[in-house]
Amino acid sequence: MATERRANVTWQGDLMSGSGTIESVTSGAFGGLGVNWRSRSEEPGGNTSPEELIAAAEASCFSMALSNGLAQAGHAPERLETSATVTFQPPEGITKIAITVKGTVPGMSEDDFRAAAETAKENCPVSRALAAVPSITLEATLA
């Protein structure tokens, strides 16, 4: 069954001096988040950026995919700590995504965990949507 998610944004002004607000999202989990060019290319200053939201999407999607793969292999994780760092380089765009995961997975070898993490990276829907990014790296370790 397909699902749709929506985000509503209002933008005012030009790119360099304008600003926007992520007004709402389907779930209602957040809204009222400021976004502007400075938060994207310099310092956040209390605002978010498309790249920060992509990092959150990548980290959460990867965690879901990895937890599912581990459970299907008979090694449900106790805990996964995942971070994703998205590198934005104007004018090229997003040039790199670095995923780091530390897992607590009883009875699993480090090599098997790394293999499961690699599979999750290749198959999570967000990773697949971001396949055009020149470099997506993964560091996976057991706690």
C-alpha positions in Angstrom: 0.0 0.0 0.0 1.4 3.4 -1.0 1.6 6.2 1.4 2.0 9.9 0.8 3.7 12.4 3.1 3.5 16.2 2.6 5.4 19.2 3.8 4.2 22.7 3.3 6.7 25.5 3.0 6.2 29.3 2.7 9.1 31.3 1.2 9.5 35.0 1.0 12.1 37.0 -0.9 15.1 35.9 -3.0 17.5 33.1 -2.3 20.2 35.1 -0.5 18.2 37.4 1.7 14.8 35.6 1.8 13.6 33.0 4.2 11.1 30.3 4.6 9.1 28.4 7.1 8.3 24.7 7.0 4.7 25.3 8.1 3.5 21.8 8.5 4.0 18.1 7.7 1.5 15.3 7.3 2.1 13.8 10.7 1.9 17.1 12.6 5.2 16.1 14.3 6.7 19.4 13.5 6.1 22.7 11.9 7.2 26.3 12.2 10.8 25.5 11.3 12.7 28.4 9.8 14.9 27.8 6.7 17.1 30.2 4.8 20.3 30.3 2.7 22.5 31.1 5.6 21.4 28.0 7.5 22.2 26.0 4.4 25.6 27.4 3.5 27.0 28.9 6.7 25.8 28.4 10.3 22.3 27.1 11.2 21.6 30.0 13.6 18.4 28.3 14.9 17.1 27.4 11.4 17.1 24.1 9.6 18.1 23.3 6.0 17.1 20.8 3.3 20.4 18.9 4.0 19.7 18.6 7.7 16.3 17.2 6.9 17.8 14.8 4.4 20.3 13.7 7.1 17.4 13.0 9.5 15.5 11.1 6.7 18.6 9.0 5.9 19.5 8.1 9.5 15.9 7.1 10.3 15.3 5.1 7.1 18.7 3.4 7.4 17.9 2.4 11.0 14.6 1.0 10.0 16.0 -1.0 7.1 18.9 -2.3 9.3 16.7 -3.3 12.2 14.4 -5.2 9.8 17.3 -7.0 8.1 18.8 -8.0 11.4 15.5 -9.3 12.7 14.8 -11.3 9.6 18.3 -12.9 10.0 17.4 -13.9 13.6 19.4 -11.1 15.3 16.9 -8.4 16.3 19.0 -5.5 17.6 18.7 -4.2 21.1 19.9 -0.8 20.0 21.1 1.1 16.9 22.7 4.5 17.2 22.8 6.0 13.7 24.0 9.4 12.5 24.1 10.7 8.9 26.1 13.7 7.9 25.2 15.4 4.6 27.8 17.6 2.9 26.5 20.5 0.8 29.0 22.2 -1.4 27.6 25.2 -3.4 27.3 25.2 -6.4 27.7 21.5 -6.8 25.0 20.5 -4.3 25.1 17.5 -2.0 28.5 15.9 -2.5 28.7 13.3 0.3 26.6 11.5 2.9 28.4 9.7 5.7 26.4 7.2 7.7 27.7 5.9 11.0 26.0 3.2 13.0 26.9 1.5 16.3 24.7 -1.5 17.1 24.0 -3.7 20.1 23.1 -7.0 18.5 23.5 -10.1 20.7 25.1 -13.1 19.0 26.2 -11.3 15.8 29.8 -11.0 14.5 31.3 -7.7 13.5 31.6 -8.9 9.9 27.9 -10.0 9.7 26.8 -6.7 11.2 28.8 -4.7 8.6 27.3 -6.8 5.8 23.8 -6.2 7.1 24.5 -2.5 7.4 25.8 -2.4 3.8 22.7 -4.1 2.6 20.5 -1.6 4.5 22.5 1.3 3.0 21.9 -0.1 -0.5 18.2 -0.9 0.0 16.7 1.7 2.3 14.3 3.8 0.2 15.9 7.1 1.1 19.4 5.8 0.2 18.0 4.7 -3.1 16.4 8.1 -3.7 19.8 9.7 -3.0 21.8 7.3 -5.3 23.0 10.3 -7.4 25.1 11.6 -4.5 28.7 11.0 -5.5 29.8 9.5 -2.2 27.8 7.7 0.4 30.0 6.1 3.0 29.2 3.8 5.9 31.0 3.0 9.1 29.3 0.2 11.1 30.5 -1.2 14.4 29.1 -3.3 17.2 29.0 -1.7 20.7 
